[in-house]
Amino acid sequence: MPEDMGGFMELKQAIMDTLKNDTNGMVKSAKISEMDIAFGMKAIVVLFIMADGGGLETIEQKVAALPNVSSSEIENMDRL
């Protein structure tokens, strides 16, 4: 969730850049979508593919540390 909608598009790009460049190759592919919440607020939903073997908490922490991120959580995980 973003803290506010100002800079929403920049936050989406920052998340993609983080997943692509700051995860030591753990993330193989990523897709971002938006989910309407209420009163004009939107959540950023990220679906990514990574190799098995851990590192999910590290990725969640990197995303949560970005400016304008209010909260970050893993909602689902599955194996291919």
N, C-alpha and C positions, 0 to 999 in steps of 0.2 A: 504494500500500500504506500502510495506517495503521501508526504506530509500535506501537500496542497497541489492543486492542479497547475500552478505556475511552473513551467519547466517540465511538464509531463513528457513531451516528446524527447527532450534532452535526457531525461531519466531513462526512458526506454532505450535510447542509444547507448547510454552509459552502462546499462545492464548487459546489452549485447557485447559491447567492447570488453567488459570484465569477463564474461563467459568465454569469449574468443581469445583474449590475450593474457588473462591473469589467472588461469587455472592450471597452468603447466600441462596443457594438452588433455586434461581429464574430460572436458566437454568436447564431444565429437560433432554435435549438431545442436542448434537451438532455434526455437521459434517463439515469438512473443505475440500475445494477443491482449485485448482489453476486456474487462468485465465491468458493466455498469453496476454501481453499488447503490447510491442514492444521492439526491440533491446535486447532481452533476459530478459527483466523485466517481472515479474509475479505479479499479485495481489493475495492476499489471500481472498477467499470468504468463509464466515462462515454462515451456516444455523443452527439456533438453535430454540428449542421449549422452551417456558417459560409460566408460568401461566399468565393469564390476570390480569392487575392491575398496570401496570407501571413498571418502572425500566429500560426501554430501554436506556435512556440517561446515566444512571449510568454504564451500561455495555459498552456502546460506549466509555465513558470516561476512564474506566479501560483498555480497549484494546488500546486506543490512547496513554495512559501513558506508555505502554511497550517500552523498548528500541528497537530501529530499526524500529519503526512504524512512517512512514511519515504522513499518514492520515488515518482516520477511518470515515466511514459514513454508515448510515442505508439506504439501497436502496429500501427495500420493507418490508412491514409488512402486515400480514393477520391473521384472526382469524380462529381457527379450528372449 
